[in-house]
Amino acid sequence: MVFSDEGIVRFDLSESADPTVPWLLEDISTRLHDVPVPDPGAADELAHLLDDYFGGVPVRFDEHLRLDWRLTDGFHRAALQAINTIKWGETMSYGEVAVLAGSPGAARAVGTACRLTPFSIIVPVHRVVRSDGSPGQYGAHPEHKRYLLDLER
């Protein structure tokens, strides 16, 4: 989790054995022109929201947290902001998100935006599915996507 004065900049449920993920912090520092510093308690509200979410409570993270969108721009940002409107338990196809984001025909770019999201879980990219309704991938972990979709049913 990385926060700025504007809000949450990045949240990733990484499976890395190293919780500091140095390369990620270096990338964020370079892109923000600032070095994140530990701030005990900064993520308390997010932790409570995640507990609720994984307990089956429909949570809209953006109603409780400010998002700092600086790590996204252009169509990727538009796609992620469109995805952020998908309600708990609902899905949209990559193509539908592309239309909603203002670029019909950009379904593949929606997939890229999902893959590169700095807001894992918080912006529900797991709710974006293939046009045939099948879940598709979720990074290298389609089983995680299936778990999240099942959790919301």
Helices and strands as residue ranges (DSSP letters): E 2-4, E 7-10, H 22-32, H 44-54, G 61-63, G 69-71, H 74-83, E 92-93, H 94-100, H 107-116, G 125-127, E 128-129, H 142-151
